[in-house]
Amino acid sequence: EVEAAILRAVLDGYRIEANDPTLANLERVVLTHPVSHRPAAVAALKRVAARVGLPADKLDTAEEPVALGWFCGRQRPEFDGRLFVIDTGHYT
């Protein structure tokens, strides 16, 4: 499954770069998705993310334009800790 492989590779990169092999320092993960995604597709994306090891209790989703507006409007969201934003492209 392509989506799982991409998320797994990104998560492995995070573990190495952040020196956080157990994800103990990971406070929040935001997966972005197209506006056109229906709730079932968003739920499937979250299931894939949890299956590759992203902690479900730290997992959020946002529509791509919302995430972009949030980032550009603030350039650094008011968030104490690490913010890990993943855009998986068009997920079907």
C-alpha positions in Angstrom: 0.0 0.0 0.0 1.6 3.2 -1.2 0.1 5.5 1.5 1.4 3.3 4.3 4.9 3.1 2.7 5.1 6.9 2.4 3.9 7.5 6.0 6.3 4.9 7.3 9.2 6.5 5.5 8.3 10.0 6.8 7.9 8.6 10.3 11.2 6.8 10.2 12.9 10.0 9.0 11.3 11.9 11.9 12.6 9.3 14.4 16.2 9.7 13.1 16.2 13.5 12.6 14.5 14.2 15.9 16.4 11.5 17.8 13.1 10.3 19.0 12.9 6.5 18.2 10.0 5.9 20.6 8.0 9.0 19.5 8.0 10.2 23.1 8.6 13.8 22.1 6.0 13.8 19.4 3.1 15.9 20.6 0.9 16.2 17.6 0.6 14.9 14.0 -1.6 16.7 11.4 -2.4 14.8 8.2 -3.7 17.0 5.5 -6.1 15.9 2.8 -8.1 17.4 -0.1 -11.3 19.2 0.7 -13.2 16.7 -1.5 -12.4 13.8 0.9 -15.5 12.4 2.5 -15.5 11.4 6.2 -14.9 7.7 5.2 -11.8 8.7 3.3 -10.4 10.8 6.2 -11.1 7.9 8.6 -9.2 5.5 6.2 -6.3 7.9 6.2 -6.2 8.0 10.0 -6.4 4.1 10.1 -3.4 3.9 7.8 -1.4 6.4 9.9 -2.2 4.4 13.1 -1.3 1.2 11.4 2.3 2.5 10.6 2.8 3.6 14.2 1.5 7.2 14.5 -0.1 7.5 17.9 -3.9 7.8 17.4 -4.3 10.1 20.4 -1.8 12.6 18.8 -3.3 12.4 15.3 -5.4 15.2 13.7 -6.5 15.9 10.2 -7.0 19.1 8.3 -8.1 20.0 4.9 -5.2 21.2 2.8 -6.3 24.9 2.4 -7.0 25.1 6.1 -3.6 23.7 7.0 -1.9 26.1 4.5 -3.9 29.1 5.8 -3.0 28.2 9.4 0.7 27.9 8.6 0.9 31.0 6.4 -1.2 33.1 8.6 1.0 32.4 11.6 4.2 31.0 10.1 4.6 29.3 13.4 1.4 28.0 15.0 1.0 28.8 18.7 2.0 25.4 19.8 4.5 24.5 22.5 6.4 21.5 21.3 6.9 19.8 17.9 4.3 20.0 15.2 4.6 17.3 12.5 2.5 18.1 9.4 2.3 15.4 6.7 0.6 16.0 3.3 0.2 12.6 1.7 -1.0 14.0 -1.7 -4.1 12.7 -3.3 -5.3 9.8 -1.2 -7.9 7.5 -2.7 
